[in-house]
Structure formats: structure tokens, C-alpha cells
Amino acid sequence: MQGLKESNSTTLPPEDLDKMLDVAKFLNGMDGPAVIVGPEGQSVDLPEEAFRVLKSVVEAMRFGKAITVAPVDQKLTTQQAADFLGISRPTLVKKLDAQEIPYELPAGRRHRRIRLVDVLEYQERQRIERRKALDELTFSAEQDGLYDMDANVYKEALREARRTLPKD
């Protein structure tokens, strides 16, 4: 997420993903506790929470994903929130206006700010709703015997259903 406070950063994965795979295998083979060793041999225990975050970061990067580290109380602009959700800014604004995602309007300012935690909660609600809808469609298809139907028969039934739909 570009434009976040300077204490946060987005890091692209290395071009050589083999090295990241090696690190991932190493970390996945550990149950903890882990230790960080500095360049001059000094060491410090790595808390379990930091170890879990490190494993998650390495796992994502080994699949070529960029990583952004930001505190959950981070406030985003509407453009940053839209980019994070993969939607347009106008679509996000509609969701804000519909009170689907809470936002703040700082005193004396025109621009809304959205807490990262609220964006994450919205994203999770959307994921759950999509999963529920897919489960309902799958159940309905099973009840109607569509999984047992020959592919050609199914295609013809779909064509017929489309023909009977009202035209706009």
C-alpha cells in the first residue's frame, strides 16, 4: 500500500524465490523457540508472536507476493483502502456511504480515513458471505442432480434457462 507512514513498508519478494523456499522449509521445520543471531554472534530469543509473523511473511513471499507491514490501527485514505480491497475508489465511497465500512472524518477536514482493522473486518465479512452463497449454490445443484447430469444435457438446460429469462 503506497503512501503509508514511513514506519511501514511494502517489500517485494526476491527475484530468486529458491532462497525464499529454503527459508520457508527451514522455518516450517521449527516448532520454536527461535533465536536471531547477529553478524557478530550476538543472539536474542524471538518471541512466538514474531516467529509466527516471520513464518507468514516468508510463506507469502515464497509464492511471489509482496508484503506490507502495518499496525492494525493504521488509518488509510480512501484510495489506499480501495487499492487494498482491489476495488475502485468510487465503489469504496459507495460502501462507506452505505455504512458497510466505518470511517472517520477528522475535524475540519474533508477527507475520510478508514482504519485498516475495519477494512480487514469488511474483507472477512465479504469472504464469509461469498462462501455461504457458494455453499448454497452447491447444495442446490446437488439437490437438483446437476452433478450427476451429462455435460451436454447440462449445457442444453442452461441454454434453455437463458432463453426463458426476461430481456432488459
N, C-alpha and C positions, 0 to 999 in steps of 0.2 A: 504494500500500500504506500504509494509515493506520498510524500508530503507530511508524514507523521513526524512527531517531535524527533529531534536529533538523537535522543537516547534510544530510539527504536531503529531497527534497520531491516531491510529486506536483503536476503542473501541468496544468490543464485547457486545452484549446485555446481560442483566442479565439472569440467569437461570430461575428465576421466572418472566415470562412475564406478570403475572397478575398485578404486581405492575406497569409495564410499561403501561398496558392498563388503569389502574386507572389514571396515569399521563396524558395519551393521552385524555381520556374523560374530565378531568379537563381543560386541555389547549384548547380543542375544544369547550368547553362551554364558553370560554372567547373571547371577541372581542378586548380587550386591554383597556387601557394601563395596563401593568402588573408591578408588583413590586417584587424585590427579597428581602427576609428578611434573614439576617444573624443569626448566632447562638445566638447572644446576643441581638437580637431585632432590630439591625440597619437595615435600608432599603434604597433601591435605585431604582429609576424608570428604567424599562427595555425598551430600545428603540425598536420601532416597528420592525426594521430590525432584531435585536437579538431575538425578540419574534418569528418572522416567522421562523428563523433558528432553534430555540429550538423546535418549533412545528414539523418541518420537521424531525429533528433528532429523536424525541420521536416516531413519526409515523412510521419511518423506523424500529426502534429498537423493537417496539411492534410486528412487524412481523418477528422478529428474525434476522434482518440484522445488520451486523457490520457497523460502521460509521467511516469514515476518514475525519478529518477536515484539509483542506489545502487551502492556498491562491491560487487564480486562476493564479497568476504569477509564481507559483511553477514550477520548472524545474524538469523533470523526466528523468531517464535513459531509454534506450530502453526497458529494461526488465520490469521496473515499468509501462511504458506506455502499453506494451503488456499485462501485467497482468491486468491492469485497463480495457482494451478493451476485455479481455478474448480471446486473440489470441496468437499464438506463437511469439517469438521474431523474427525468420526469416521472418514470414509473415509481421510483423510490419516493418522490414527493407525494404522489397519489397515495402510497401506502402510509406515509406519515400523516397526511390529511385525513385518512380513513381511520387513524389511530391504531393501525396494525403494528406499528413500531413506535415506542415512546421517543420523544426528543425534547431537547431543551432549547429555549430561545433566551440567550443571555440578555440581561437588562441593557437596554439602549442599543441593541444590535439587531440587525435584520436577518442574519444567517443562523439557521438551525444547526445544532450539534447533536449527534447521536452517540450514545455510549456503545462501545464495542460489545459489551456484555449484552445489551439489548439487541444488537444485530445478530449476535450468536444465538440468542434465545429465539428470535424470529426464524432464523435459518433452521434450527432444530424443530420448531413447530411445523414449518413447511415440509421438512423431511418426513415427519410423522404423518402428516396429512396425505402426502403422496403415497407413502407406504400403505396407509389404510385404504386409500382409493384403489391401489393396485391389488391389494388383497381381496377387496370386494369384487373387482372385475374378474379376478382369477376364480373366485368362488362361484360367481355367476356363470362363467364359461364352463366350469366343471359341472354345475347343475344342469346346464343346457346340453351337455355331452359334446361340447366343441373340441375337447382334446382327443376324443375318440373318432372324430369326423375325418374323412378323407380330405386331403388338402384341396383338391379340385371342387369337391362339394362345398367346402367352406368358402372358397373364393366365389363360387356362384351365389351362395347365400348372402355374402357380403355385397356383391353387385346388386342383388335384388333389394336388399335393405337400403342401399344408397338410392336406388331408383324411386323408392317409396317415400323418401324424405321430402318434406315440403321445400320448395325453392324459395330463396330470399327475394 
